[in-house]
Amino acid sequence: MKRSIILLIIVVSFAAVIFTPNSTPSQFPAEVRPSETSQTCIDCHEMYNPGLVMDWRSSRHAQISPQKALEKLERSRRVSSETIPENLSSVSVGCYECHSLNQSQHTDNFEHFGEQINVIVSPNDCKTCHSAEVEQYADSKKAHAIGNLEKNPVYDTLVEAILSIKKVENHTITPHKASELTKGESCYNCHGTHVTVTGMKEISLDMGEIEIPHLTNWPNQGVGRINPDGSYGACTACHPRHSFSIEIARKPYTCSQCHLEPDVPSYNVYKESKHGNIFESKKGTWTWDAVPWKIGFDFRAPTCAVCHASLITTLTGDVIVPRTHNFGSRLWKRLFGLIYAHPQPKDGRTYLIKNKDGLPLPTTLTGEPASEFLIEPSEQEKREENFKKICQSCHGRSWADGHFTQLDTVIAESDEMVLAATQLLLEAWNKDVADRSNLFDEAIEQKWIEQWLFYANSTRYASAMAGPDYASFKNGWWKMTHTLQAMGDLIDLKANSKK
């Protein structure tokens, strides 16, 4: 008996040695190996950053070469570039293959143990293999997310009003400019920061001191991040380093990093919806990494990625919607009202919009759209019909038509509630109980902001994604009604105090 136990321990120990991941080539599929340079990176970083290396080992990049990827049927490919540089094509996509591209464009390039390495892998680098995805993304609002705040004086003033540090002196609230680091941990955490190089710095490791570039506004994975090579965006906002997992990108949790209440309550509404219920109940049975993604077979209810990004097909392979990385390109309305819901912009650079009043807003304060900068009615109709194809994969036509008719009504009526709040704001300005020089710095103006940025948005998202409480008592109609009453009371209070 004792001898059997000892023998069992030896067998288990031997198996553990064999199956424990290490840096030896035997850990990789027989048909693909890391390049010699990447293997050197792995040998070192496996000691210092084992989590990073294990994420990479689990990735598709580690398991296949670009050459093998291009041999797959077109719809099953994850690679969209037709040609790959010869030195990259036959090895796995390893550390060096990504961190050495386009060196002359990278101000974060530095000499690292005999090789020239870029700290940040940018969309322009990913474009080497994923050209279609990067080009689609480049046209999106997400890619220009930082410019859409900074280059729009109205939104920039809103950000400054929110993020300024308030100090009280003699019962007067005085705003003071917040640091760039504070901005990077708030609005610009999602929108992105300007990552720049200001020289070199030393860091201490067991092996001694090494020099690396000193990066400002780092770390950051905002969707519109401006990288040291001048490119816009961060693929890692959705496809986390270093696994770049399509499974993680497809799950709603990824979108929940930024799309949360009170201003963009998509994830909260989704969790409450019937679709969110099905996802939570059945997600363990779904095939999250299939390409193409077959509705009814790989998954049984929509997620954010189903509606906004992924290549979706029928069981027989007929395409329902093609893949896109411009997440607004399937949408006809922009529910995220600034200040009202409106047709989708033609250009992801929304700071270029000018309304009738000359402001960089998609509508006037009273709701007239800046139509020149927004998609035409014919394009709206085309997109809505294409979107219904996703819905009709599970629902009948009458269900889908009825759903969008309800949504149109909610959009129109929530806009009426925003208009009512705007009329109260205009009344406050006309009665000189508020100062119109800054749209965002007084109590009644902040109530007005809540009406469109929080509560009208919540109502629309709730209708679009079937999360009813967010349309009623949570952050919806009840809150809009309460806000109108509060704004009216503030006007009366201020007006009476001036008598």
Number of C-alpha atoms within 10 A of each C-alpha: 6 7 8 9 10 10 12 12 12 12 12 11 11 11 11 11 11 12 9 8 13 17 16 10 12 11 15 18 12 9 12 17 22 24 19 12 13 19 18 15 17 26 14 13 15 15 10 13 11 13 13 15 24 16 16 22 21 14 18 17 21 21 21 21 21 22 18 15 18 20 10 12 8 12 16 15 14 18 21 18 15 10 13 16 11 10 9 19 19 19 24 25 24 26 23 22 18 19 19 20 20 16 16 11 14 22 20 24 24 19 12 12 10 7 12 15 22 26 17 19 22 26 23 21 21 16 16 20 21 18 18 16 21 24 16 16 24 20 19 22 23 27 28 25 26 27 23 22 20 14 15 20 15 17 18 15 17 18 18 17 20 17 18 16 15 15 11 9 8 5 7 9 11 11 16 13 11 14 11 13 14 15 18 20 15 14 18 25 23 22 25 31 31 22 21 19 17 12 12 14 12 12 10 9 9 6 6 8 11 13 14 18 19 15 19 15 20 13 12 22 21 28 27 29 31 26 24 22 23 16 18 28 28 26 23 20 22 21 17 17 15 19 20 20 21 19 13 17 20 20 18 20 15 19 19 17 13 20 17 14 18 15 19 21 24 25 24 20 25 24 18 17 18 14 18 23 14 14 22 11 10 13 16 9 11 15 14 18 14 14 17 21 24 21 20 14 12 17 19 17 20 19 21 20 20 19 18 20 20 21 21 22 22 16 13 7 13 10 16 19 20 12 21 20 20 21 20 20 19 20 20 24 20 15 21 20 22 19 24 30 24 24 22 23 24 18 16 22 20 24 22 15 21 19 18 15 12 10 18 21 24 30 23 19 20 17 18 14 20 22 19 13 18 21 17 15 12 10 15 17 13 13 16 16 15 14 19 18 15 19 18 15 15 15 12 10 14 9 13 18 15 11 17 15 11 12 20 15 13 20 23 13 15 25 24 16 21 28 20 17 28 23 15 21 23 17 15 23 16 12 13 14 20 22 15 16 8 13 18 22 18 14 12 24 24 16 20 28 20 21 31 27 20 22 32 33 32 34 32 31 28 27 22 21 20 21 24 18 18 25 25 17 13 14 24 24 21 14 21 27 14 11 20 20 13 15 22 16 13 18 21 13 12 15 15 10 9 8 5
